[in-house]
């Protein structure tokens, strides 16, 4: 019986001696059955769902500095300010949320489709903020292992502060995802 030798880098081994994949022993049972894309999509849908219908829903009026966002957005929407001003440097405060291109451009695009309103401002914030949960799972999985990744994503998903700011039309909820994306890009 002939043995086949495989060369990888400076290590050679036969098929019978090949080292096993250690990462499969650290995976959660449901992660073995689901591909990474399915897990990412499920985490995103769960984050959007909890942000929209989570505990302590928001009132029908501007809440938590959303009036600053609405005021700035209406200035762009009415044409009082050119859209390029959304790329100018600000103080980075919640009162500057309506001047952030991460919130301004998608919200104005949605307003062109369905019209301006508080609900559409919040919907854009939810859709973008919810990206933080699967991005954190991917980052933690890359840095540690699937168990840590699942725990980190679960803690963020159940954080009352994250759920509150993810559904308010301010830059605060978006900043979590922006920070995670930056960390992922720097690896």
BELZI-V863917 format. One record per pair of residues at least 24 apart in sequence whose ideal C-beta (glycine too) atoms are under 10 Angstrom apart, sorted by sequence separation. I is the first residue (numbers start at 1). J is the second residue. D is the distance in whole Angstrom. If there is no record, write none. Layout:
# BELZI-V863917
i:I j:J d:D
i:I j:J d:D
This chain:
# BELZI-V863917
i:71 j:95 d:10
i:72 j:96 d:8
i:73 j:97 d:9
i:74 j:98 d:8
i:75 j:99 d:9
i:97 j:121 d:10
i:132 j:156 d:7
i:133 j:157 d:5
i:156 j:180 d:9
i:68 j:93 d:9
i:69 j:94 d:8
i:72 j:97 d:7
i:73 j:98 d:5
i:83 j:108 d:7
i:103 j:128 d:8
i:132 j:157 d:9
i:68 j:94 d:7
i:69 j:95 d:9
i:72 j:98 d:2
i:73 j:99 d:9
i:102 j:128 d:7
i:103 j:129 d:10
i:133 j:159 d:10
i:68 j:95 d:4
i:69 j:96 d:9
i:70 j:97 d:9
i:71 j:98 d:6
i:72 j:99 d:5
i:77 j:104 d:10
i:130 j:157 d:9
i:65 j:93 d:9
i:66 j:94 d:9
i:67 j:95 d:9
i:68 j:96 d:7
i:69 j:97 d:4
i:70 j:98 d:7
i:72 j:100 d:9
i:76 j:104 d:6
i:97 j:125 d:9
i:152 j:180 d:10
i:65 j:94 d:4
i:68 j:97 d:6
i:69 j:98 d:4
i:76 j:105 d:9
i:133 j:162 d:8
i:64 j:94 d:8
i:65 j:95 d:6
i:68 j:98 d:6
i:69 j:99 d:9
i:73 j:103 d:8
i:77 j:107 d:9
i:132 j:162 d:7
i:65 j:96 d:10
i:66 j:97 d:8
i:67 j:98 d:9
i:68 j:99 d:9
i:69 j:100 d:9
i:72 j:103 d:9
i:73 j:104 d:6
i:76 j:107 d:9
i:77 j:108 d:6
i:65 j:97 d:7
i:66 j:98 d:9
i:72 j:104 d:7
i:76 j:108 d:6
i:130 j:162 d:10
i:65 j:98 d:10
i:129 j:162 d:8
i:133 j:166 d:9
i:69 j:103 d:7
i:73 j:107 d:6
i:77 j:111 d:6
i:129 j:163 d:9
i:132 j:166 d:8
i:69 j:104 d:9
i:73 j:108 d:7
i:76 j:111 d:9
i:77 j:112 d:9
i:131 j:166 d:10
i:129 j:165 d:7
i:130 j:166 d:7
i:70 j:107 d:10
i:74 j:111 d:9
i:126 j:163 d:10
i:129 j:166 d:4
i:130 j:167 d:10
i:69 j:107 d:8
i:73 j:111 d:8
i:77 j:115 d:10
i:78 j:116 d:10
i:128 j:166 d:9
i:129 j:167 d:8
i:77 j:116 d:6
i:127 j:166 d:10
i:129 j:168 d:9
i:125 j:165 d:8
i:126 j:166 d:6
i:136 j:176 d:8
i:140 j:180 d:9
i:143 j:183 d:9
i:125 j:166 d:7
i:126 j:167 d:5
i:129 j:170 d:10
i:132 j:173 d:8
i:135 j:176 d:9
i:136 j:177 d:9
i:139 j:180 d:6
i:142 j:183 d:10
i:143 j:184 d:9
i:74 j:116 d:7
i:125 j:167 d:7
i:126 j:168 d:9
i:132 j:174 d:8
i:135 j:177 d:6
i:138 j:180 d:9
i:139 j:181 d:9
i:142 j:184 d:7
i:73 j:116 d:7
i:125 j:168 d:6
i:126 j:169 d:9
i:129 j:172 d:9
i:130 j:173 d:9
i:131 j:174 d:9
i:132 j:175 d:9
i:133 j:176 d:9
i:134 j:177 d:10
i:135 j:178 d:10
i:136 j:179 d:10
i:137 j:180 d:10
i:122 j:166 d:9
i:123 j:167 d:9
i:125 j:169 d:5
i:129 j:173 d:4
i:132 j:176 d:4
i:133 j:177 d:9
i:135 j:179 d:10
i:136 j:180 d:5
i:139 j:183 d:6
i:143 j:187 d:8
i:122 j:167 d:6
i:124 j:169 d:7
i:125 j:170 d:7
i:128 j:173 d:8
i:129 j:174 d:6
i:131 j:176 d:9
i:132 j:177 d:4
i:135 j:180 d:5
i:136 j:181 d:10
i:139 j:184 d:5
i:142 j:187 d:7
i:70 j:116 d:8
i:122 j:168 d:7
i:123 j:169 d:9
i:125 j:171 d:9
i:128 j:174 d:5
i:129 j:175 d:9
i:131 j:177 d:5
i:132 j:178 d:9
i:134 j:180 d:10
i:135 j:181 d:6
i:138 j:184 d:7
i:70 j:117 d:9
i:73 j:120 d:10
i:121 j:168 d:9
i:122 j:169 d:5
i:125 j:172 d:9
i:126 j:173 d:8
i:129 j:176 d:7
i:130 j:177 d:8
i:131 j:178 d:9
i:132 j:179 d:8
i:133 j:180 d:9
i:136 j:183 d:9
i:70 j:118 d:7
i:73 j:121 d:7
i:121 j:169 d:4
i:122 j:170 d:10
i:125 j:173 d:6
i:129 j:177 d:6
i:132 j:180 d:6
i:135 j:183 d:9
i:136 j:184 d:9
i:139 j:187 d:8
i:69 j:118 d:10
i:120 j:169 d:9
i:121 j:170 d:10
i:125 j:174 d:7
i:128 j:177 d:7
i:129 j:178 d:10
i:131 j:180 d:8
i:132 j:181 d:8
i:135 j:184 d:6
i:119 j:169 d:10
i:124 j:174 d:9
i:128 j:178 d:9
i:131 j:181 d:8
i:67 j:118 d:10
i:70 j:121 d:7
i:73 j:124 d:10
i:118 j:169 d:7
i:122 j:173 d:10
i:66 j:118 d:7
i:69 j:121 d:6
i:69 j:122 d:10
i:63 j:118 d:9
i:66 j:121 d:7
i:62 j:118 d:6
i:66 j:122 d:8
i:69 j:125 d:9
i:61 j:118 d:8
i:60 j:118 d:7
i:59 j:118 d:10
i:60 j:119 d:9
i:62 j:121 d:9
i:63 j:122 d:9
i:66 j:125 d:9
i:58 j:118 d:9
i:62 j:122 d:10
i:58 j:119 d:10
i:107 j:169 d:7
i:58 j:122 d:7
i:103 j:169 d:7
i:103 j:170 d:8
i:104 j:171 d:10
i:103 j:171 d:6
i:106 j:174 d:10
i:102 j:171 d:7
i:52 j:122 d:9
i:100 j:170 d:9
i:103 j:173 d:9
i:51 j:122 d:9
i:52 j:123 d:8
i:94 j:165 d:9
i:97 j:168 d:9
i:98 j:169 d:8
i:100 j:171 d:5
i:103 j:174 d:6
i:51 j:123 d:10
i:54 j:126 d:10
i:97 j:169 d:7
i:98 j:170 d:9
i:99 j:171 d:9
i:102 j:174 d:5
i:97 j:170 d:4
i:98 j:171 d:9
i:102 j:175 d:9
i:51 j:125 d:8
i:52 j:126 d:6
i:94 j:168 d:9
i:96 j:170 d:9
i:97 j:171 d:4
i:100 j:174 d:7
i:48 j:123 d:10
i:51 j:126 d:4
i:52 j:127 d:10
i:95 j:170 d:9
i:96 j:171 d:7
i:97 j:172 d:8
i:100 j:175 d:9
i:102 j:177 d:9
i:50 j:126 d:10
i:51 j:127 d:9
i:94 j:170 d:5
i:95 j:171 d:10
i:97 j:173 d:9
i:102 j:178 d:7
i:49 j:126 d:10
i:93 j:170 d:10
i:94 j:171 d:7
i:97 j:174 d:9
i:48 j:126 d:6
i:51 j:129 d:7
i:52 j:130 d:9
i:93 j:171 d:9
i:94 j:172 d:6
i:97 j:175 d:10
i:100 j:178 d:10
i:47 j:126 d:9
i:48 j:127 d:7
i:51 j:130 d:6
i:92 j:171 d:8
i:93 j:172 d:10
i:47 j:127 d:10
i:50 j:130 d:8
i:48 j:129 d:9
i:49 j:130 d:9
i:90 j:171 d:9
i:94 j:175 d:10
i:47 j:129 d:8
i:48 j:130 d:4
i:51 j:133 d:9
i:44 j:127 d:9
i:47 j:130 d:4
i:48 j:131 d:9
i:50 j:133 d:9
i:92 j:175 d:9
i:46 j:130 d:9
i:47 j:131 d:8
i:45 j:130 d:8
i:47 j:132 d:7
i:48 j:133 d:9
i:44 j:130 d:6
i:47 j:133 d:4
i:43 j:130 d:9
i:44 j:131 d:7
i:46 j:133 d:7
i:47 j:134 d:7
i:43 j:131 d:10
i:44 j:132 d:10
i:45 j:133 d:10
i:46 j:134 d:9
i:43 j:132 d:10
i:44 j:133 d:7
i:45 j:134 d:10
i:47 j:136 d:10
i:43 j:133 d:5
i:44 j:134 d:5
i:40 j:131 d:10
i:43 j:134 d:4
i:44 j:135 d:9
i:42 j:134 d:8
i:43 j:135 d:9
i:40 j:133 d:9
i:41 j:134 d:8
i:43 j:136 d:9
i:44 j:137 d:10
i:40 j:134 d:4
i:43 j:137 d:6
i:39 j:134 d:8
i:40 j:135 d:9
i:42 j:137 d:10
i:43 j:138 d:9
i:73 j:169 d:8
i:37 j:134 d:10
i:40 j:137 d:7
i:36 j:134 d:10
i:39 j:137 d:7
i:40 j:138 d:7
i:39 j:138 d:9
i:69 j:168 d:9
i:70 j:169 d:7
i:64 j:164 d:8
i:69 j:169 d:5
i:36 j:137 d:9
i:63 j:164 d:9
i:64 j:165 d:8
i:68 j:169 d:10
i:69 j:170 d:6
i:36 j:138 d:8
i:39 j:141 d:9
i:66 j:168 d:6
i:67 j:169 d:10
i:68 j:170 d:8
i:69 j:171 d:8
i:54 j:157 d:10
i:64 j:167 d:10
i:65 j:168 d:8
i:66 j:169 d:5
i:54 j:158 d:10
i:56 j:160 d:8
i:63 j:167 d:10
i:64 j:168 d:5
i:65 j:169 d:9
i:66 j:170 d:6
i:36 j:141 d:8
i:55 j:160 d:8
i:63 j:168 d:6
i:64 j:169 d:9
i:65 j:170 d:6
i:43 j:149 d:10
i:47 j:153 d:9
i:51 j:157 d:9
i:54 j:160 d:9
i:58 j:164 d:8
i:62 j:168 d:9
i:63 j:169 d:9
i:64 j:170 d:7
i:65 j:171 d:10
i:39 j:146 d:9
i:43 j:150 d:9
i:46 j:153 d:9
i:50 j:157 d:6
i:56 j:163 d:8
i:62 j:169 d:8
i:63 j:170 d:10
i:65 j:172 d:9
i:46 j:154 d:10
i:50 j:158 d:8
i:54 j:162 d:10
i:55 j:163 d:8
i:56 j:164 d:7
i:64 j:172 d:8
i:47 j:156 d:8
i:54 j:163 d:5
i:55 j:164 d:10
i:58 j:167 d:6
i:31 j:141 d:9
i:36 j:146 d:10
i:39 j:149 d:9
i:43 j:153 d:6
i:47 j:157 d:6
i:54 j:164 d:9
i:57 j:167 d:8
i:58 j:168 d:7
i:39 j:150 d:9
i:43 j:154 d:9
i:46 j:157 d:7
i:51 j:162 d:8
i:52 j:163 d:10
i:56 j:167 d:10
i:58 j:169 d:10
i:50 j:162 d:9
i:51 j:163 d:6
i:54 j:166 d:9
i:40 j:153 d:10
i:43 j:156 d:10
i:50 j:163 d:6
i:51 j:164 d:9
i:54 j:167 d:7
i:27 j:141 d:10
i:32 j:146 d:9
i:39 j:153 d:9
i:43 j:157 d:7
i:51 j:165 d:10
i:52 j:166 d:9
i:53 j:167 d:10
i:31 j:146 d:5
i:47 j:162 d:9
i:51 j:166 d:4
i:52 j:167 d:7
i:30 j:146 d:10
i:31 j:147 d:9
i:47 j:163 d:9
i:50 j:166 d:9
i:51 j:167 d:5
i:28 j:145 d:10
i:50 j:167 d:9
i:51 j:168 d:10
i:23 j:141 d:10
i:26 j:144 d:9
i:27 j:145 d:8
i:28 j:146 d:6
i:31 j:149 d:9
i:48 j:166 d:9
i:26 j:145 d:5
i:27 j:146 d:5
i:28 j:147 d:6
i:31 j:150 d:8
i:47 j:166 d:8
i:48 j:167 d:10
i:25 j:145 d:10
i:26 j:146 d:6
i:27 j:147 d:8
i:30 j:150 d:9
i:26 j:147 d:6
i:28 j:149 d:9
i:23 j:145 d:7
i:24 j:146 d:10
i:26 j:148 d:9
i:28 j:150 d:6
i:51 j:173 d:8
i:22 j:145 d:10
i:23 j:146 d:8
i:27 j:150 d:10
i:47 j:177 d:10
